[in-house]
């Protein structure tokens, strides 16, 4: 993977097309860098926001699609009582799908799992896109504002994003483990 300095150089030469391609894969730090380049006259702030939001939604769909197409087969292979779990997952996304997607979007660390789960649960694509758009706009704006005012420190910001993602990821994993352990204890008590 190229360094952030190399990425800045490439963005200056290849513009919005490269911004879009990178933002599909890695949104937060590229949003910071792109808005930093706005100050240097390489980009327009409104186009950066539009490109980053669209790219983020494309990335979300790229996670959703495998869950939608192959998720049920994978689910059946790894879960003994797959029908029960599938029903629970589908119910979760029918009743609390929006909230779940927003949680995944704003925590960043657990987002990819939630996006795939939405596909597995066969959440309607229009609803999926709507809730992801609701989460993507403020998240993108946040990183664009950070980059606009503090973009010169993009290397430190990148390390901070990585650290925060790791911490949130570990907390999420711990919460999921605790949830399943408590559920098993309750099942044994019954």
Buried (B, 14 or more C-beta within 10 A) or exposed (E): EEEBEEBBEBBEEEBBEBBBBBBBEBBBBBBBBBBBBBBEEBBEBEBBBBBBBBBBBEBBBEBBBBBBEEBBEBBEEEEEEBEEBBEEBBEBBEEEBBEBBBBBBBBBBBBBBBBBBBBBBBBEBEBBBEBBBBBBBEBBBBBBBBBBEBBEBBEEBBEEBEEBBEEBBEEBEEEEEEEEEEEEEEEEEE
